[in-house]
Amino acid sequence: MERNRESVAVVGAGSWGTALAMVLADNGHDIRLWGHKPEQIDEINRHHTNKKYLSGVQLPEEIRGYSSLEEALAGTQIMILALPTKAIREVLGEIREIRTKPLTIVHVSKGIEPDSLLRISEMIDEEMPEDLLESVVVLSGPSHAEEVSLRHPTTVTVSSKNMKAAEKVQDLFINSNFRVYTNPDIIGVEIGGALKNIIALAAGITDGLGYGDNAKAALITRGLAEIARLGMKMGASPLTFSGLAGIGDLIVTCTSVHSRNWRAGNLLGKGHNLQEVLDNMGMVVEGVRTTKAAHQLAKKYNVKMPITNVLYDVLFNNVNAKDAVDMLMGRGKTHEMEDLANVLEDQTENKKQEKLNN
């Protein structure tokens, strides 16, 4: 397809930021990849590799690495934000100091900020003044960086309050290997992408305990119900959770050895404590932080999230992983669709009330 050549800054030279930089370079765009480690940037520019994050992958020579945010952003109107949730505010603060023209920010991270309980798009809105922020777009879906970097078929979705911006990002990324859909439900897309990491941790635990496919299927199914219950309470569409940002992302993250959340859970299931797991991983495990945030959100919105609650106890209250699974299995009986029906009724009632108020 014909497309306009864009100058795009990818902020975050981890596995996902690098893989997306490859997609954009394949599409003929001018790509500036920023990372905070000079030795990593030197490797990208000299050898066209990023071995720590994408071993065995040769990067397109069109990708240029930068250790200066100001240089990476110069002349760009679109920025891909590919950072761990905990680093986003700090880096946006630096960008705020050096930027003079508005940016469209495409965030590709999957998390929720504990305590503030903000989604990433809300964090961006809070950190960036209106005169520096054109639009915020989220890109999410079932997509391991390792497979994207090998140009294996992948599908994702993009969402925004400004759907014209979402469609522009769709055009920016889409190609024969990387198919991009649009979805107007930014709340659902962000909640689905963030909370699936919690269920992936739990799925890794059951695998580490040797419980097999039955347990994993139960976790994925009931995990999706938890995600949908909370998401709908927060204003998301239930349809989003049956799509790429919901069940699609959940399946791939709970079943693949590429998933760092699954790998972390697997180690927990085999008896390692949380600090040992995090030290072993060497990369951010977003599901740990998101579990804390989701536990807080469940209380705020009065939503039943039993998997999240027992995982919270495993991570932060030193509850044994096997005991946690036993607690889940020993819960009182309930109807499978009861909680979801209650949320749907609440949504219907809220819409009726909104119409009356208008």
Disulfide bonds with the S-S distance in Angstrom:
none
